[in-house]
Amino acid sequence: MSDSTPTNVSNNSRPNRAKAAWIAAGTALVVIVAAVAFQFLRPREGAAGENTPDQPGRASMSSANRQPLARVNGELISYDTVAAECMQRYGAEVLESFINRTIIHQACAQQGIEIREDEVRAEIVRIAKKFDIDPQNWLRVIQTERHLSPLQYEQDVIWPMLALKRLAGKDVSVTEEEMQRIFVRDYGERVKARMILCDKLHRAQEIWKQVKDNPQDFGKIAREKSIDPTSKSLDGQIQPIRRYAGNENFEQEAFKLKDGEISGIIDVSSPEAPRYAILLCEGRTVPIVKSINDPGIREEVLKQLEEEKTQTAVAKIFEKLKKDAVVDNFLTNTSTRGVQQASGAPEGRERVNQAGGYRQRIGTVNRTADQAEGQ
């Protein structure tokens, strides 16, 4: 299903198999489900606002001695020309990423948190083992499918993820009721269905009347009139709908249906856009796992629940860090203080401490910490 569909569904196999299949198919790597929209940076020395002195044995990059980057028929293309073009195209995005990464480093420094290089490497080994993949092969998968070098993966994905987890704390409380919900979500029966998705209520009402009068044409009508690009190409067929997967109203209506029955118009609107779904039930799946007490199942459910709760805590801690940070963005002329800033940095601006442990470089790619694992 595409992003426009109202629920997250999967097949009835165990979660770790589904995740491994995701990776094999080259889909995105996801861990933090709370949708924290921050970006981490491609390796580059220093941090935002630092005046790092030239390192010994390395040529200074001052404008006086920067070498041209290319020559075309005798005409030189200078470093500054390319840098200015990069700033124009990507400057705001890169700076925002740099700001977010610096916020994490500062929080680590304030709490005395250090993420060592061996911890980063151990985490990569742990993730690879989770999918029964050799760590070196895992890094090759990351490089091939996600276009991240091993160094970028370590510093742009793994380090921030570990840092935020440490900032969020390790204590996670789990109840039996929560365990049962996760078990039902991941192992319970699901509704097999076709769906038509609309963005206007009057349009959904027209289509609902059509399918009620001609239920045998549901697939054809879905192909012609649904706005969901993935399911419409399959005559409205969607992945089986599970309980506790995200959209409670959608799930409740789906599980009320009997085989061959068409639902009413289900409001699955989000704050961003109105959405209305119509379902045709095609039966239920038969769960393979019958009880949470089957061998190995309780441990797997517990591990999944703890991971999801940790992800939520990580999302909250980063939101709080962002909210509490005082950021003056001179490039975009904005400030978290609610006032516009004059262009250019003020005199005597404090340097950002290079703290937080394993931090050889910082840089600029659009990554999130939830890209570490195939969740």
Secondary structure, 3 states (H helix, E strand, C coil): CCCCCCCCCCCCCCHHHHHHHHHHCCCCCECCCCCCCCCECCCCCCCCCCCCCCCCCCCCCCCCCCCCCEEECCEEECHHHHHHHHHHHHHHHHHHHHHHHHHHHHHHHHHCCCECHHHHHHHHHHHHHHCCCCHHHHHHHHHHHHCCCHHHHHHHHHHHHHHHHHHHCCCCCCCHHHHHHHHHHHHCCCEEEEEEEECCHHHHHHHHHHHHHCHHHHHHHHHHHCCCHHHHCCCCECCCECCCCCCHHHHHHHHHCCCCCECCCEECCCCCCCCEEEEEEEEECCCCCCCCCCCCHHHHHHHHHHHHHHHHHHHHHHHHHHHHCCCEECCCCEECCCCCCCCCCCCCCCCCCCCCECCCCCCCCCECHHHCCEC
